[in-house]
Amino acid sequence: MKPIVKMTLAMAAVLFFTSCAAGHNACLKSRMDRHEVRSPAFWQDYRRGNLEDRLHAAPEPLLDYLHLDNRLNGYDTRPQATVADDSFRQDVRQAMAELPGPVREAVKEKLIGIFFVRDLGTTGYTEAVADPQGRPAAGFVVLDVGSLRQTANAWATSRENTVFQNDGEGRLQVTLEEAPNDNSKNAIQFILLHEFGHLVSIGERFHPSWLDEAKPAGAIEDYLFYPLSWRKEKDGSNVSLFEDVFPERRDVRFYGEARLKSPQMADVYRRLAMTNFVSLYGATGPFEDFAESFALYVHSVWMKKPYRVQITQSGRPVFLFESCWDQPRCAAKRAVLEEWFSRFRKP
């Protein structure tokens, strides 16, 4: 009888946590804030072993939480449980094993586990879990298995193209790996670096906590990373310091309905290069700004891998956006990352 009781309770929980009417964001946010996956007690049996051992199928409450988050953020997909095959799991393990020592040390302190799903709506996801005193202290990472069964360059190019309407008048190609290393394992490695950027920021002073970003704990100038690119409006919203030089930023939306047209590609990246954002994805908000900066710093500076976005029109190259870590525009962000990483051993 016990399995039947457990199934009934799980089904009741799903009904309870998804009872908010469409468009009632305050209700959705409240359900998420009180959800069991935000409690460290829920994860007490997961945070064990080495990094490579913390790979799991997503439990039902986590799937419910992800569905609430998708609804809150306007995504139509409903995440589903999936079983990652041995080849995929081995790629994840190898991707983590190849990361520089300081990254592994930083992640080991905070990672509850990596959970596999399908139909996530994005490639990866990270959420914070607070300690008993209510302070964000750890987090879990979710990967969409289906979206990561492609090479690094194909995945990165596909992600970038979701910003632009496909009207045939412009093309972009992202390079994260040179040809010999352009494989699915390295696609997984880059998205893990991005999600680990979110993870290591938990409990740190890089930016306000996303669990309640409208109420930062302390003055904005006390944060290490946030004021380099952002300011707070009175309503709690985040506004870029570069709105005048990069007005298109407000229309940059990944994985949703594209608001920009492909003939705008070159101008978008030209204007992006006039800011201190390391990538277009990083320009979408302060949390993605830090995660992309973390990922591309490790990827480009420590691991010596490329980052290029080539824009072509009518088959002719018109603009090349490249890694900025040796450029003055990204010097302040590089200094913050290097100072923080100094607490860990050098790679």
Contacts in CASP RR format, 6 or more apart in sequence:
PFRMAT RR
TARGET T0000
AUTHOR 0000-0000-0000
METHOD contacts of the structure
MODEL  1
MKPIVKMTLAMAAVLFFTSCAAGHNACLKSRMDRHEVRSPAFWQDYRRGN
LEDRLHAAPEPLLDYLHLDNRLNGYDTRPQATVADDSFRQDVRQAMAELP
GPVREAVKEKLIGIFFVRDLGTTGYTEAVADPQGRPAAGFVVLDVGSLRQ
TANAWATSRENTVFQNDGEGRLQVTLEEAPNDNSKNAIQFILLHEFGHLV
SIGERFHPSWLDEAKPAGAIEDYLFYPLSWRKEKDGSNVSLFEDVFPERR
DVRFYGEARLKSPQMADVYRRLAMTNFVSLYGATGPFEDFAESFALYVHS
VWMKKPYRVQITQSGRPVFLFESCWDQPRCAAKRAVLEEWFSRFRKP
10 60 0 8 1.000
10 61 0 8 1.000
13 36 0 8 1.000
13 60 0 8 1.000
13 61 0 8 1.000
13 64 0 8 1.000
14 60 0 8 1.000
14 64 0 8 1.000
17 31 0 8 1.000
17 35 0 8 1.000
17 64 0 8 1.000
17 65 0 8 1.000
17 68 0 8 1.000
18 31 0 8 1.000
18 64 0 8 1.000
18 67 0 8 1.000
18 68 0 8 1.000
18 71 0 8 1.000
19 31 0 8 1.000
20 27 0 8 1.000
20 28 0 8 1.000
20 31 0 8 1.000
20 68 0 8 1.000
20 71 0 8 1.000
21 27 0 8 1.000
22 71 0 8 1.000
23 71 0 8 1.000
25 72 0 8 1.000
28 68 0 8 1.000
28 71 0 8 1.000
28 72 0 8 1.000
29 72 0 8 1.000
31 68 0 8 1.000
32 38 0 8 1.000
32 65 0 8 1.000
32 68 0 8 1.000
32 69 0 8 1.000
32 72 0 8 1.000
33 211 0 8 1.000
35 61 0 8 1.000
35 64 0 8 1.000
35 65 0 8 1.000
35 68 0 8 1.000
36 42 0 8 1.000
36 61 0 8 1.000
37 43 0 8 1.000
37 61 0 8 1.000
37 62 0 8 1.000
37 65 0 8 1.000
37 127 0 8 1.000
37 129 0 8 1.000
37 140 0 8 1.000
38 65 0 8 1.000
38 127 0 8 1.000
38 129 0 8 1.000
38 130 0 8 1.000
39 129 0 8 1.000
40 129 0 8 1.000
40 130 0 8 1.000
40 131 0 8 1.000
40 132 0 8 1.000
40 137 0 8 1.000
40 138 0 8 1.000
42 61 0 8 1.000
43 112 0 8 1.000
43 129 0 8 1.000
43 138 0 8 1.000
43 140 0 8 1.000
46 54 0 8 1.000
46 56 0 8 1.000
46 112 0 8 1.000
46 113 0 8 1.000
46 140 0 8 1.000
47 54 0 8 1.000
47 111 0 8 1.000
47 112 0 8 1.000
47 113 0 8 1.000
47 138 0 8 1.000
48 54 0 8 1.000
51 96 0 8 1.000
51 104 0 8 1.000
51 107 0 8 1.000
51 108 0 8 1.000
51 111 0 8 1.000
52 92 0 8 1.000
52 93 0 8 1.000
52 96 0 8 1.000
52 97 0 8 1.000
54 111 0 8 1.000
54 112 0 8 1.000
54 113 0 8 1.000
54 114 0 8 1.000
55 84 0 8 1.000
55 89 0 8 1.000
55 92 0 8 1.000
55 93 0 8 1.000
55 113 0 8 1.000
55 114 0 8 1.000
55 116 0 8 1.000
56 113 0 8 1.000
56 114 0 8 1.000
56 115 0 8 1.000
56 116 0 8 1.000
57 81 0 8 1.000
57 82 0 8 1.000
57 83 0 8 1.000
57 84 0 8 1.000
57 115 0 8 1.000
57 116 0 8 1.000
58 66 0 8 1.000
58 79 0 8 1.000
58 81 0 8 1.000
58 82 0 8 1.000
58 115 0 8 1.000
58 116 0 8 1.000
58 117 0 8 1.000
58 142 0 8 1.000
59 115 0 8 1.000
60 81 0 8 1.000
62 115 0 8 1.000
62 140 0 8 1.000
62 142 0 8 1.000
63 79 0 8 1.000
63 80 0 8 1.000
63 81 0 8 1.000
63 117 0 8 1.000
65 127 0 8 1.000
66 79 0 8 1.000
66 117 0 8 1.000
66 120 0 8 1.000
66 125 0 8 1.000
66 142 0 8 1.000
67 78 0 8 1.000
67 79 0 8 1.000
69 125 0 8 1.000
69 127 0 8 1.000
70 76 0 8 1.000
70 77 0 8 1.000
70 78 0 8 1.000
70 79 0 8 1.000
70 121 0 8 1.000
75 121 0 8 1.000
75 122 0 8 1.000
75 255 0 8 1.000
75 256 0 8 1.000
77 119 0 8 1.000
77 120 0 8 1.000
77 121 0 8 1.000
78 119 0 8 1.000
79 117 0 8 1.000
79 118 0 8 1.000
79 119 0 8 1.000
79 120 0 8 1.000
79 121 0 8 1.000
79 142 0 8 1.000
79 144 0 8 1.000
80 117 0 8 1.000
80 118 0 8 1.000
80 119 0 8 1.000
81 117 0 8 1.000
81 118 0 8 1.000
82 116 0 8 1.000
82 117 0 8 1.000
82 118 0 8 1.000
82 145 0 8 1.000
82 146 0 8 1.000
83 116 0 8 1.000
84 92 0 8 1.000
84 116 0 8 1.000
84 145 0 8 1.000
88 116 0 8 1.000
88 145 0 8 1.000
88 148 0 8 1.000
88 149 0 8 1.000
91 184 0 8 1.000
91 185 0 8 1.000
91 188 0 8 1.000
92 114 0 8 1.000
92 143 0 8 1.000
92 188 0 8 1.000
92 192 0 8 1.000
94 185 0 8 1.000
95 185 0 8 1.000
95 186 0 8 1.000
95 188 0 8 1.000
95 189 0 8 1.000
95 192 0 8 1.000
96 104 0 8 1.000
96 189 0 8 1.000
96 192 0 8 1.000
98 189 0 8 1.000
99 107 0 8 1.000
99 189 0 8 1.000
99 192 0 8 1.000
99 193 0 8 1.000
99 298 0 8 1.000
100 298 0 8 1.000
100 302 0 8 1.000
100 303 0 8 1.000
100 347 0 8 1.000
101 344 0 8 1.000
101 345 0 8 1.000
101 347 0 8 1.000
102 341 0 8 1.000
102 344 0 8 1.000
102 345 0 8 1.000
102 346 0 8 1.000
102 347 0 8 1.000
103 193 0 8 1.000
103 196 0 8 1.000
103 298 0 8 1.000
103 302 0 8 1.000
105 344 0 8 1.000
105 345 0 8 1.000
106 196 0 8 1.000
106 200 0 8 1.000
106 341 0 8 1.000
106 344 0 8 1.000
107 196 0 8 1.000
107 199 0 8 1.000
107 200 0 8 1.000
110 137 0 8 1.000
110 138 0 8 1.000
110 139 0 8 1.000
110 199 0 8 1.000
110 200 0 8 1.000
110 202 0 8 1.000
111 138 0 8 1.000
111 139 0 8 1.000
111 140 0 8 1.000
111 141 0 8 1.000
111 196 0 8 1.000
111 199 0 8 1.000
112 129 0 8 1.000
112 138 0 8 1.000
112 139 0 8 1.000
112 140 0 8 1.000
113 139 0 8 1.000
113 140 0 8 1.000
113 141 0 8 1.000
114 140 0 8 1.000
114 141 0 8 1.000
114 142 0 8 1.000
114 143 0 8 1.000
114 192 0 8 1.000
115 140 0 8 1.000
115 141 0 8 1.000
115 142 0 8 1.000
115 143 0 8 1.000
116 142 0 8 1.000
116 143 0 8 1.000
116 145 0 8 1.000
117 142 0 8 1.000
117 143 0 8 1.000
117 144 0 8 1.000
117 145 0 8 1.000
118 144 0 8 1.000
118 145 0 8 1.000
118 146 0 8 1.000
119 144 0 8 1.000
120 142 0 8 1.000
120 143 0 8 1.000
120 144 0 8 1.000
120 147 0 8 1.000
121 144 0 8 1.000
121 255 0 8 1.000
122 144 0 8 1.000
122 147 0 8 1.000
122 254 0 8 1.000
122 255 0 8 1.000
123 143 0 8 1.000
123 144 0 8 1.000
123 147 0 8 1.000
123 148 0 8 1.000
123 155 0 8 1.000
123 159 0 8 1.000
123 191 0 8 1.000
124 141 0 8 1.000
124 142 0 8 1.000
124 143 0 8 1.000
124 144 0 8 1.000
124 191 0 8 1.000
124 194 0 8 1.000
124 195 0 8 1.000
125 141 0 8 1.000
125 142 0 8 1.000
125 195 0 8 1.000
126 139 0 8 1.000
126 140 0 8 1.000
126 141 0 8 1.000
126 142 0 8 1.000
126 195 0 8 1.000
126 197 0 8 1.000
126 198 0 8 1.000
126 199 0 8 1.000
127 139 0 8 1.000
127 140 0 8 1.000
127 142 0 8 1.000
128 136 0 8 1.000
128 137 0 8 1.000
128 138 0 8 1.000
128 139 0 8 1.000
128 202 0 8 1.000
128 203 0 8 1.000
128 209 0 8 1.000
128 210 0 8 1.000
128 211 0 8 1.000
129 136 0 8 1.000
129 137 0 8 1.000
129 138 0 8 1.000
129 139 0 8 1.000
129 140 0 8 1.000
130 136 0 8 1.000
130 137 0 8 1.000
130 211 0 8 1.000
131 137 0 8 1.000
131 138 0 8 1.000
135 203 0 8 1.000
136 202 0 8 1.000
136 203 0 8 1.000
136 209 0 8 1.000
136 211 0 8 1.000
137 202 0 8 1.000
137 203 0 8 1.000
138 202 0 8 1.000
139 199 0 8 1.000
139 202 0 8 1.000
141 192 0 8 1.000
141 195 0 8 1.000
141 196 0 8 1.000
141 199 0 8 1.000
143 188 0 8 1.000
143 191 0 8 1.000
143 192 0 8 1.000
143 195 0 8 1.000
147 155 0 8 1.000
148 155 0 8 1.000
148 184 0 8 1.000
148 187 0 8 1.000
148 188 0 8 1.000
148 191 0 8 1.000
149 184 0 8 1.000
150 158 0 8 1.000
150 184 0 8 1.000
150 187 0 8 1.000
151 177 0 8 1.000
151 182 0 8 1.000
151 183 0 8 1.000
151 184 0 8 1.000
151 186 0 8 1.000
151 187 0 8 1.000
152 176 0 8 1.000
152 177 0 8 1.000
152 181 0 8 1.000
152 182 0 8 1.000
152 183 0 8 1.000
152 184 0 8 1.000
152 186 0 8 1.000
152 187 0 8 1.000
152 189 0 8 1.000
152 190 0 8 1.000
153 173 0 8 1.000
153 174 0 8 1.000
153 175 0 8 1.000
153 176 0 8 1.000
153 177 0 8 1.000
153 182 0 8 1.000
154 182 0 8 1.000
154 187 0 8 1.000
155 187 0 8 1.000
155 190 0 8 1.000
155 191 0 8 1.000
156 174 0 8 1.000
156 175 0 8 1.000
156 176 0 8 1.000
156 187 0 8 1.000
156 190 0 8 1.000
157 172 0 8 1.000
157 173 0 8 1.000
157 174 0 8 1.000
159 174 0 8 1.000
159 254 0 8 1.000
159 255 0 8 1.000
159 281 0 8 1.000
160 172 0 8 1.000
160 174 0 8 1.000
160 280 0 8 1.000
160 281 0 8 1.000
160 309 0 8 1.000
161 172 0 8 1.000
162 253 0 8 1.000
162 254 0 8 1.000
162 255 0 8 1.000
162 256 0 8 1.000
162 258 0 8 1.000
163 252 0 8 1.000
163 253 0 8 1.000
163 254 0 8 1.000
163 258 0 8 1.000
163 259 0 8 1.000
163 260 0 8 1.000
163 268 0 8 1.000
163 280 0 8 1.000
164 170 0 8 1.000
164 172 0 8 1.000
164 258 0 8 1.000
164 260 0 8 1.000
164 261 0 8 1.000
164 262 0 8 1.000
164 264 0 8 1.000
164 265 0 8 1.000
165 258 0 8 1.000
165 260 0 8 1.000
165 261 0 8 1.000
165 262 0 8 1.000
166 258 0 8 1.000
166 262 0 8 1.000
167 261 0 8 1.000
167 262 0 8 1.000
167 263 0 8 1.000
168 262 0 8 1.000
169 261 0 8 1.000
169 262 0 8 1.000
169 263 0 8 1.000
169 313 0 8 1.000
170 262 0 8 1.000
170 263 0 8 1.000
170 265 0 8 1.000
170 311 0 8 1.000
170 312 0 8 1.000
170 313 0 8 1.000
170 314 0 8 1.000
171 262 0 8 1.000
171 265 0 8 1.000
171 311 0 8 1.000
171 312 0 8 1.000
171 313 0 8 1.000
171 315 0 8 1.000
172 265 0 8 1.000
172 309 0 8 1.000
172 310 0 8 1.000
172 311 0 8 1.000
172 312 0 8 1.000
173 309 0 8 1.000
173 310 0 8 1.000
173 312 0 8 1.000
174 307 0 8 1.000
174 308 0 8 1.000
174 309 0 8 1.000
174 310 0 8 1.000
175 306 0 8 1.000
175 307 0 8 1.000
175 308 0 8 1.000
175 309 0 8 1.000
175 310 0 8 1.000
176 182 0 8 1.000
176 186 0 8 1.000
176 187 0 8 1.000
176 190 0 8 1.000
176 299 0 8 1.000
176 305 0 8 1.000
176 306 0 8 1.000
176 307 0 8 1.000
177 183 0 8 1.000
177 186 0 8 1.000
177 305 0 8 1.000
177 306 0 8 1.000
178 306 0 8 1.000
181 305 0 8 1.000
190 295 0 8 1.000
190 299 0 8 1.000
193 294 0 8 1.000
193 295 0 8 1.000
193 298 0 8 1.000
193 299 0 8 1.000
194 291 0 8 1.000
194 292 0 8 1.000
194 294 0 8 1.000
194 295 0 8 1.000
195 291 0 8 1.000
196 294 0 8 1.000
196 295 0 8 1.000
197 290 0 8 1.000
197 291 0 8 1.000
197 294 0 8 1.000
197 295 0 8 1.000
198 287 0 8 1.000
198 290 0 8 1.000
198 291 0 8 1.000
200 294 0 8 1.000
201 207 0 8 1.000
201 287 0 8 1.000
201 290 0 8 1.000
201 291 0 8 1.000
201 294 0 8 1.000
202 209 0 8 1.000
203 209 0 8 1.000
204 224 0 8 1.000
204 340 0 8 1.000
205 222 0 8 1.000
205 223 0 8 1.000
205 224 0 8 1.000
206 223 0 8 1.000
206 224 0 8 1.000
206 225 0 8 1.000
206 226 0 8 1.000
206 290 0 8 1.000
206 336 0 8 1.000
206 340 0 8 1.000
207 223 0 8 1.000
207 225 0 8 1.000
207 226 0 8 1.000
207 230 0 8 1.000
207 286 0 8 1.000
207 287 0 8 1.000
207 289 0 8 1.000
207 290 0 8 1.000
208 215 0 8 1.000
208 216 0 8 1.000
208 217 0 8 1.000
208 220 0 8 1.000
208 223 0 8 1.000
208 226 0 8 1.000
208 286 0 8 1.000
209 216 0 8 1.000
209 217 0 8 1.000
210 287 0 8 1.000
213 236 0 8 1.000
213 238 0 8 1.000
214 235 0 8 1.000
214 236 0 8 1.000
216 223 0 8 1.000
216 232 0 8 1.000
220 226 0 8 1.000
220 227 0 8 1.000
220 231 0 8 1.000
220 232 0 8 1.000
221 227 0 8 1.000
224 336 0 8 1.000
224 340 0 8 1.000
225 286 0 8 1.000
225 289 0 8 1.000
225 290 0 8 1.000
225 293 0 8 1.000
225 333 0 8 1.000
225 336 0 8 1.000
226 286 0 8 1.000
228 276 0 8 1.000
228 332 0 8 1.000
228 333 0 8 1.000
228 336 0 8 1.000
229 240 0 8 1.000
229 241 0 8 1.000
229 242 0 8 1.000
229 275 0 8 1.000
229 276 0 8 1.000
229 277 0 8 1.000
229 286 0 8 1.000
229 289 0 8 1.000
230 238 0 8 1.000
230 239 0 8 1.000
230 240 0 8 1.000
230 241 0 8 1.000
230 285 0 8 1.000
230 286 0 8 1.000
230 289 0 8 1.000
231 238 0 8 1.000
231 239 0 8 1.000
231 241 0 8 1.000
232 238 0 8 1.000
232 239 0 8 1.000
233 239 0 8 1.000
238 285 0 8 1.000
238 286 0 8 1.000
240 246 0 8 1.000
240 249 0 8 1.000
240 275 0 8 1.000
240 283 0 8 1.000
240 285 0 8 1.000
242 249 0 8 1.000
242 274 0 8 1.000
242 275 0 8 1.000
242 276 0 8 1.000
242 277 0 8 1.000
243 249 0 8 1.000
243 250 0 8 1.000
245 271 0 8 1.000
245 274 0 8 1.000
245 275 0 8 1.000
246 271 0 8 1.000
246 272 0 8 1.000
246 274 0 8 1.000
246 275 0 8 1.000
246 283 0 8 1.000
247 271 0 8 1.000
248 260 0 8 1.000
248 264 0 8 1.000
248 267 0 8 1.000
248 268 0 8 1.000
248 271 0 8 1.000
249 271 0 8 1.000
249 283 0 8 1.000
249 284 0 8 1.000
251 259 0 8 1.000
251 260 0 8 1.000
252 259 0 8 1.000
252 260 0 8 1.000
252 268 0 8 1.000
252 280 0 8 1.000
252 283 0 8 1.000
252 284 0 8 1.000
253 259 0 8 1.000
253 284 0 8 1.000
254 281 0 8 1.000
254 284 0 8 1.000
260 268 0 8 1.000
263 313 0 8 1.000
265 311 0 8 1.000
265 313 0 8 1.000
265 319 0 8 1.000
266 311 0 8 1.000
266 313 0 8 1.000
266 318 0 8 1.000
266 319 0 8 1.000
268 280 0 8 1.000
269 280 0 8 1.000
269 309 0 8 1.000
269 311 0 8 1.000
269 319 0 8 1.000
269 321 0 8 1.000
270 319 0 8 1.000
272 280 0 8 1.000
272 283 0 8 1.000
272 321 0 8 1.000
273 321 0 8 1.000
273 324 0 8 1.000
273 329 0 8 1.000
274 329 0 8 1.000
275 283 0 8 1.000
275 329 0 8 1.000
276 324 0 8 1.000
276 329 0 8 1.000
276 330 0 8 1.000
276 332 0 8 1.000
276 333 0 8 1.000
277 283 0 8 1.000
277 289 0 8 1.000
277 292 0 8 1.000
278 289 0 8 1.000
278 292 0 8 1.000
278 293 0 8 1.000
278 296 0 8 1.000
278 297 0 8 1.000
278 323 0 8 1.000
278 324 0 8 1.000
278 325 0 8 1.000
278 330 0 8 1.000
278 333 0 8 1.000
279 292 0 8 1.000
279 296 0 8 1.000
279 307 0 8 1.000
280 309 0 8 1.000
281 288 0 8 1.000
281 292 0 8 1.000
282 288 0 8 1.000
282 289 0 8 1.000
282 291 0 8 1.000
282 292 0 8 1.000
282 293 0 8 1.000
283 289 0 8 1.000
293 333 0 8 1.000
293 337 0 8 1.000
294 337 0 8 1.000
296 307 0 8 1.000
296 323 0 8 1.000
296 325 0 8 1.000
297 325 0 8 1.000
297 333 0 8 1.000
297 334 0 8 1.000
297 337 0 8 1.000
299 305 0 8 1.000
299 307 0 8 1.000
300 306 0 8 1.000
300 307 0 8 1.000
300 323 0 8 1.000
300 325 0 8 1.000
301 325 0 8 1.000
301 334 0 8 1.000
302 347 0 8 1.000
306 323 0 8 1.000
307 322 0 8 1.000
307 323 0 8 1.000
308 320 0 8 1.000
308 321 0 8 1.000
308 322 0 8 1.000
308 323 0 8 1.000
309 320 0 8 1.000
309 321 0 8 1.000
309 322 0 8 1.000
310 317 0 8 1.000
310 319 0 8 1.000
310 320 0 8 1.000
311 317 0 8 1.000
311 318 0 8 1.000
311 319 0 8 1.000
311 320 0 8 1.000
311 321 0 8 1.000
312 318 0 8 1.000
324 330 0 8 1.000
325 334 0 8 1.000
END
